[in-house]
Amino acid sequence: MARKKPEWPEENAGTVRKYANRFDHEGALETLDMIRDELFGDSEAMEALARQWGSDNTMTDSGLEIQRASNELAGYWQGGGYDAYTKHEFAVRGLFTNNETQMNGISDVMLDCVELIYGTYADALRFISSCAHDLVSFSLADLIPGAGTIVKIIQVLNDFVKNVSDLVAAAIEKMGTLMVKKGKLTTFANDFSGLGTDTGGPLVMPGAAGNPDAWNVKPIEA
């Protein structure tokens, strides 16, 4: 079941924004905007796509349909042409099976990416709440420019920016690892581009399969 995006902490974010505006802390303001507008991205759509990708039966259904048609041929044909065709057909069905495995693997990687984004976003919201909690202990009305309290507030805002920056950096590193894994899975998948070409190999339709004289009708058994 798809999850819902965590609710934006309006009150806590407003507290952080108020203090950041009061002390012209551009880093804190930009960090708030980044979390709100960019960090989560289209994770909900990505999750839906990943689940659709993982549950797609095209490869399985196509392989079974080819096998069904080949089973019908087996009842009527024999000879070198038929033997060449069955060898080719077996290799093609192997590609369908392989591609389904890789599609499922890519789906899993996509879901891992979504999980990472959800977790990173939730952690960022917690940093907002923690920062707001630290800030409300100060009273803006009582602040005197140059007082030590102002230094403490700036430090709280600095810590907020650093915590979120470190969080995002760690997430990007993990995402990079997942993308490498996805790239390898994509490489293993085959787009069938070698079929029906003159590149050679077992996936090219053998010449005997296209030779009518190499196909013999099975004799009717008495």
C-alpha positions in Angstrom: 0.0 0.0 0.0 1.3 3.4 -1.0 2.2 5.7 1.9 1.2 9.4 2.3 3.6 12.2 2.4 4.3 13.3 6.0 2.4 16.4 7.0 4.3 19.7 6.9 4.9 21.0 10.4 3.4 24.4 9.8 3.8 25.8 13.3 7.3 24.6 13.9 8.4 25.7 10.4 6.9 29.1 11.1 8.9 29.4 14.3 12.1 28.7 12.5 11.3 31.1 9.7 10.4 33.8 12.2 13.7 33.7 13.9 15.6 33.2 10.6 13.9 36.3 9.2 14.6 38.3 12.4 18.4 37.6 12.1 18.7 37.5 8.3 19.8 33.9 8.4 19.6 33.1 4.7 20.9 29.6 5.2 18.1 28.6 7.5 15.5 30.2 5.2 16.9 28.4 2.1 17.0 25.1 4.0 13.4 25.5 5.0 12.3 26.2 1.4 14.4 23.3 0.1 12.8 20.8 2.5 9.3 22.1 1.7 9.6 22.5 -2.0 12.3 20.1 -3.3 13.4 17.3 -0.9 10.4 15.0 -1.2 10.1 15.4 -5.0 7.6 13.1 -6.8 8.2 10.2 -4.4 4.5 9.2 -4.4 4.4 9.0 -8.2 7.7 7.1 -8.2 6.4 4.6 -5.7 3.3 4.0 -7.8 5.5 3.5 -10.9 7.8 1.1 -9.0 4.9 -1.0 -7.9 3.3 -1.0 -11.3 6.7 -2.0 -12.8 7.2 -4.8 -10.3 3.7 -6.3 -10.9 3.7 -6.1 -14.7 3.1 -9.5 -16.2 4.0 -8.7 -19.8 7.2 -10.7 -19.8 5.6 -13.8 -18.2 2.5 -13.6 -20.4 4.5 -13.2 -23.5 6.8 -16.1 -22.7 3.8 -18.4 -21.9 2.1 -17.3 -25.2 5.2 -18.3 -27.2 5.4 -21.6 -25.4 1.7 -22.3 -26.0 2.2 -21.6 -29.7 5.3 -23.8 -29.8 3.4 -26.6 -28.1 0.9 -26.5 -30.9 3.6 -26.7 -33.5 5.1 -29.8 -31.8 1.9 -31.7 -32.6 2.4 -31.3 -36.3 6.0 -30.7 -37.2 9.4 -32.3 -37.1 12.7 -32.1 -39.0 15.7 -29.8 -39.0 13.6 -26.6 -39.5 11.4 -27.4 -36.5 14.5 -28.3 -34.4 16.2 -25.0 -35.3 13.0 -23.1 -34.4 12.6 -24.8 -31.0 16.2 -24.0 -30.1 15.6 -20.4 -31.0 12.3 -20.3 -29.2 13.8 -21.6 -26.0 16.5 -18.9 -26.1 13.9 -16.2 -26.6 11.8 -17.4 -23.7 14.9 -17.4 -21.6 15.2 -13.7 -22.4 11.7 -13.1 -21.2 12.4 -14.8 -18.0 15.7 -12.9 -17.5 14.0 -9.6 -18.3 11.2 -10.2 -15.8 13.8 -10.9 -13.1 15.6 -7.7 -14.0 12.4 -5.7 -14.0 11.5 -7.0 -10.6 15.0 -6.0 -9.4 14.7 -2.5 -10.8 11.4 -2.2 -9.1 13.0 -3.2 -5.8 15.7 -0.6 -6.3 13.1 2.1 -7.1 11.2 1.2 -3.9 14.5 1.4 -1.9 15.0 4.9 -3.3 11.5 5.9 -2.3 12.1 4.5 1.2 15.3 6.5 1.4 13.4 9.7 0.4 10.6 9.1 2.8 13.1 8.5 5.6 15.2 11.6 4.7 12.2 13.8 4.5 10.8 12.6 7.9 14.3 13.2 9.5 14.4 16.7 8.0 10.9 17.5 9.5 12.2 16.3 12.9 15.2 18.7 12.6 12.7 21.5 11.9 10.7 20.6 15.1 13.9 20.2 17.1 15.2 23.6 16.0 11.8 25.2 16.7 11.8 23.7 20.2 15.2 25.1 20.9 14.2 28.6 19.6 11.0 29.0 21.5 13.0 29.1 24.7 14.2 32.6 23.6 12.0 35.6 23.6 12.4 37.9 20.6 10.9 40.8 22.5 13.7 40.6 25.1 16.6 40.4 22.7 19.2 43.1 22.8 21.6 43.4 19.8 25.0 42.1 20.8 23.7 40.1 23.7 24.9 36.5 24.2 21.4 35.2 23.6 21.6 36.3 20.0 24.8 34.3 19.5 23.0 31.3 20.9 20.0 31.7 18.5 22.4 32.0 15.5 24.1 28.8 16.6 20.8 27.0 16.8 20.0 28.1 13.3 23.5 27.2 12.1 23.1 23.7 13.7 19.8 23.3 11.9 21.3 24.1 8.5 24.3 21.8 9.1 22.1 18.9 10.4 19.9 19.0 7.3 22.9 19.5 5.0 24.6 16.4 6.4 21.4 14.5 6.2 20.9 15.3 2.5 24.6 14.5 1.7 24.3 11.1 3.3 21.0 10.4 1.4 22.7 11.5 -1.9 25.5 9.1 -1.2 23.1 6.2 -0.6 21.1 7.2 -3.6 24.2 7.0 -5.7 24.8 3.4 -4.6 21.3 2.5 -5.5 21.6 4.0 -8.9 24.8 2.0 -9.6 22.8 -1.1 -8.7 20.0 -0.1 -11.0 22.4 0.5 -13.8 23.8 -3.0 -13.5 20.3 -4.5 -13.5 19.5 -2.5 -16.6 22.7 -3.8 -18.3 21.7 -7.3 -17.6 18.2 -6.8 -19.1 18.0 -7.4 -22.9 15.9 -5.3 -25.3 15.8 -8.1 -27.9 17.7 -5.9 -30.3 19.8 -8.9 -31.4 16.8 -10.9 -32.7 16.4 -11.2 -36.4 19.7 -9.6 -37.2 22.9 -10.9 -38.7 24.9 -10.4 -35.5 25.2 -14.2 -35.0 24.7 -16.1 -31.8 21.8 -18.3 -30.6 19.3 -15.5 -30.6 19.3 -15.0 -34.3 16.7 -17.1 -36.1 18.6 -20.1 -37.6 18.5 -20.3 -41.3 17.0 -23.8 -41.2 13.9 -22.5 -39.4 13.1 -20.3 -42.3 13.6 -23.0 -44.9 10.2 -24.7 -45.7 12.0 -27.8 -47.1 13.5 -28.4 -43.6 10.0 -28.7 -42.0 8.3 -32.0 -42.2 4.8 -32.8 -41.3 4.6 -35.6 -38.7 3.1 -38.7 -40.0 -0.4 -39.5 -38.6 -0.1 -42.4 -36.1 -2.6 -45.2 -36.7 
